[in-house]
Amino acid sequence: MSELFLSNDFPSTPRHVFKFYSDAEIKRLNEHIFKMDEQICRALIIHQLLGTRISDTLTLKTDCLSMRNNRYFIRIDQVKSVTYEKAISEEVAQLIMKAIDYTKERYGETTYIFTKKDDPTRPYQYSMIQNQIMTMIRQEDIRDDNGEFLKFGTHIFRHCYGKKLTEMHVDDWMIAKLLGHTSIYSVHHYRKIGNKLMADETRVAREKMDMILLDIIEGWDDYEI
């Protein structure tokens, strides 16, 4: 039977598209996220600022913050991988502390920062976040840059975080550390550069090359071709 079919008899498997939000799309979405329940809003903004997986954001513990050498650090207990720490700004730390205070005022001492209202021993569930965001996108008519309803996925925020690091020319190992990866294997996905960035980054080189080529072309006038 194997000799009856050739490999090109079958359609190729579609390649996974690594999605990002544009800056304009993130701004439009966040304008409405800021109007949501204040603790859900904090969870989503912290999620974007940390670049974590949603499972790791929603299971942040109330003792995750520490300070060393006048710098704030956050401990991230990854559900799917290792525990790691990274430095964060004072502004991010203050936002996390505000979320911790919110939970303590309502539920007392808890393990997690973002806890379920009907069972404070458990963290927020991703399905709850997803449903509320999708409902909001429809109700508020939030569109992407192409005019279509914005497709929402919390992991896209992580992609945006990684992509911004590449645009800042952070090296692969540092990006891996900040994302909680144990290797640089996945970092190449974040280095998919958009056309605008490519144009901006290569403008000087292209202008120099244009001048060299123009000099060569002008020299052609002195010869018969």
N, C-alpha and C positions, 0 to 999 in steps of 0.2 A: 504493500500500500504506500510506503514512503516514497517509492519511485514514481507514483502517479501524480504527485504534487511537487511544485517548485516553491521556493520560499517567497518569490514575488507573486504567487497566486493569491496570497493573503494580504489584506491591507495592513499597513504599518500601524503600530500602536501609537495613539496620540501622545505626544510628549507633554509631561506635566508643565503647566505654565506657572512660573513664579510671579505672583501678583504683588503689585505695590499700589499704594494710594499716592496720588500727586499731592503736593502741598495744599493746593486749592481744595481738593476733595477732603483732606483731613480737617481743614479749617471749617468747611461746611458741616461736616459731621459733628465736630466738637462744639460748634455753636448750639447744636440741639442737645448734645450730651450734657452740657452745662445746665440745662433746664430740667434734667431728670432728678430723681431722688438723690439727695446729696451724697449718701454713702455709695450708691452705685456709680455716681459720677466720679467720686474719688477713686474707686476701684479701677475704672476705665482709664482715667488720666494717669494714675500710677502705673498701670499696665503699659501704657504707651511710653512713659518716661524710663521705665526699667528695661523694656525690650524683652520681657520674659514670656514664657508660654502662659496661656490663660490659666492653666491648672496650677502653675507656680504662683501666679499673682493671687488667685483666690484662696490659696492655702498659706499665704504669708502669716507668720505667727506673731503674736503680740510682743515677743521678746526678740524680734528679728533685727532691731537696731542696736548699734554700739558706736562708741566714739573712741578713736585712738589718734593721738597727735593732732588734736583739734580738728579731726576729719570724721564725718559720719560714714559708717559702713553698714551695709545691709546683708544679712544672711538669707540666702535663697535656697530652700530645701526643695530641689527639683523632684517632682513626682517620677519622672522618667529617667533621671540620671543622678549625678552627684550633687552634693551640697557645695555651694561656693559662696564667697563674699566678694563684694565690690564696693568701691567708694561711690558716694552719691553727694549731690549738692545739698546745702542747708535747706534750700527751698523744697526739694523732694522729701527730705527728712521731716520737715515741718508738716507737709501734707500727710505723710504716713502717720505722724504722731497725732494729727487731728483725727484721722480715721480710727486710731486706737482709742482716743478719748471718747469718741462717739459711741463705740461699742461698749466701753467700760461703764459709761453713764447709763446705758440701757440694759445691759446684761451682766454687769459685774465682770469678774475675772473669767476670761475665756482663752482657749488655745489659739483660735484664729482671729484675725482682724476683721474679716468680712464674714459674718455669721448669719445663718438663716434666722428669720424672725420667729418661726414656730419651733426651732430647735437650735439654740445658740451653741450647742456642742459641735455642730457641723458647719462647714464653710458654705458660702454661696455655691450654687450649682451653675455650670456653664449654660445649661438650657434656659435658665431663668434670664440670664443676661442676654443671650441670643434672641429670645422671643421678644423681650422688651425693645431691643434695638431694631429688630426687623419691623415690629409694629410701628415704631416711631418713624422709620424711613418711609413707610407707606403713608402714614398720617400727615407727615410734614413735607411729603413730596421731595425727598432729598435725592438729587440726581448726581451722576458721575460727570466727568468732563465731556462725555459723548451724548449727554442728555438722557441716558437710561437710568432706571432706578439703581441707586448705589448698591452694589453687592457687598454684603458685610461678612467679615470673618475676622475674629480677634487675632488670628495668627498673621494676618496681613500687617498689623501694627508691628509685629516682630520683624517682618521682612523690611518694613520702612525704617526701623531702627538700625538694622544691619546695613541697609543701603546708605543711610546717612553717614555711618561710620566710614564706609568706603569713599564717599564723596569728600570726607575730611582727610583722606589719605592715611587713615589708621592702618597699621600693618595687620596681616592675617592672623597672627597669633594673638594680638591684642583684641581683635574683633571676636575671635573664638572665646577668649577669656571673659569678655564682657557679656557674651551671649550664653555663657555656661557650657560651651562645647568642650569636649575633651580632646578634640583634634581640629585641624583646619579643613577637614574634608568638605564641609558644607559651605564654607565661606565663599567659594567661587560663585555661588548663586547670587550673593549680594553685590558682586562686582559686575553684574550686567548693567552697563552704563547706558543711560538714555541719550537720545540724539542731542538734546540741548546741552547736557553736561559735556558730551564729547566735543561739541562745537566750541564751547567755552574753553575747555582744557587744551584744545589743540590750535586755538586761534593764532597764537604767536608763532608756533612752528609752521602753520600753513602760510602765514604772511611772509615769513622768511623764504619758504620754498617758492612762493609766487614771485618774489623779487629775483631769486636765482634764475627761475625759468624765463622771466621777462628779459633779463640780461642776455640769456642765451638766444632767445627769439630775435632780439634786436640785432644780434651779431649775424643772424642769417641774411640780413639785408645786404651784407657785404659780399655774399657769395651767390653764385647761380646754382640753383638746385635742380 
